[in-house]
Amino acid sequence: MHLAKSGCFAVSLAFLFAAPFAAVAQDLQPLEGDPLRDTRLESCAQTRGFALLRYMTPDGPVVHLSDLCLDEDEGRIVSAETRDGFTLVEKSRNGRAFEVLDSGNDKYSRLRVQLVPDEDAPGCTANGLHSLAYQIPSAKGLTVDGATALYATGYTIPATARKPMRPKTSVVLLSIRDFSQAELPRSLPQQHLPASADLYGMLDFSGDAATFSVIEGGGHTVGEAAGGLSLSVDGTGEVRASGDVTAKSQRLAGHQPHEWVSMRAEIPYLRGHVLGQTGIQLKSYGAVRGTLMDASGQEHAFRASAQLVACFKDPE
């Protein structure tokens, strides 16, 4: 299995806080010559998580990956964008939310972390797993030049498994989002880029390796689709993957000149986890780069993000 080069550079940020909330971070550039960053926390004594970071810029979203560690008692989150001063503001069966109260007039303008029941695979959720949202709706101190805000989505990691409970899945979703020409020559207005592209496939594990094979597009945007990913799982339950996919628009005729009709997409780096002590679920995020062909025959380079979600629970 081929994985893109990792660890092209690593900058130790040292121990950020004293034990028991010790979190040693490395800011990795996993793809040589590519601006993608993946921030790693080597330890987390509190609520551990992983997220896709969407930095909003005038040219579209710029995506990075980051481990997270949330100290709910002290009101601190450590990640690629570390912040202090959070207060518990909501608590119910629907989850918990924390805000920096003096950072804005309401929850939409404040720094905010929210934990809610898992939203990606209802009915197939590891115990203690939550979906996670983290927002910094202003440009103060963001690490990406030109970014005006940050909106991150992810999940908590209550437990991981060395392998899934079943070697095969019934249906797996690969979702491509955040299409952008930020950091690239802009040849299309943002509104002509796809809003999303969903692809369905099968995931087949053998030992600590797996193959994801695309079967079809998910509709709404994509019709025909093909390709796949090669995955590996290490001894801690962390997943790595890379691969290529192709897709065609579900719209067959009547295009405007700048509407996309097909795409080629490389997913050179994807990271995630086999979740739950029994390995009930897989969640992961990654980076996408590729080209769109429009109805006039022109090709346009793009970047995007990927999310791969799988359930290994026996069908009911």
Number of C-alpha atoms within 10 A of each C-alpha: 12 10 16 16 12 14 15 11 13 16 12 12 12 11 12 13 11 8 10 10 19 19 24 17 24 22 20 20 21 21 20 13 8 8 13 17 19 27 23 21 23 11 16 20 13 18 14 20 22 28 27 25 26 21 25 21 19 10 16 19 25 24 29 23 28 27 24 30 25 23 18 16 10 13 17 20 22 24 22 23 17 14 15 14 15 24 18 18 14 13 13 8 7 10 15 18 22 23 25 21 18 11 17 14 9 11 18 11 16 19 24 23 25 20 21 19 17 20 12 15 15 9 10 16 20 22 13 12 19 23 20 23 19 24 23 23 20 17 17 10 13 17 12 16 10 13 21 17 19 24 18 20 18 24 26 23 22 17 19 22 22 21 29 26 18 15 13 20 20 14 15 21 22 23 18 24 19 22 25 27 23 19 14 12 10 14 13 17 12 16 10 13 19 18 13 16 22 21 28 20 22 17 23 17 18 11 12 15 17 20 19 24 19 25 17 17 25 19 15 12 17 23 19 17 23 18 19 23 22 19 23 21 23 15 11 13 23 20 24 22 27 22 22 18 18 20 24 21 21 16 15 9 9 8 13 11 12 17 20 24 21 21 21 19 21 20 23 20 22 24 24 22 25 30 27 23 18 18 22 23 25 27 21 24 30 25 26 24 19 19 18 22 18 21 17 13 13 13 17 19 19 25 25 23 26 25 19 21 18 24 28 22 19 12 7 3
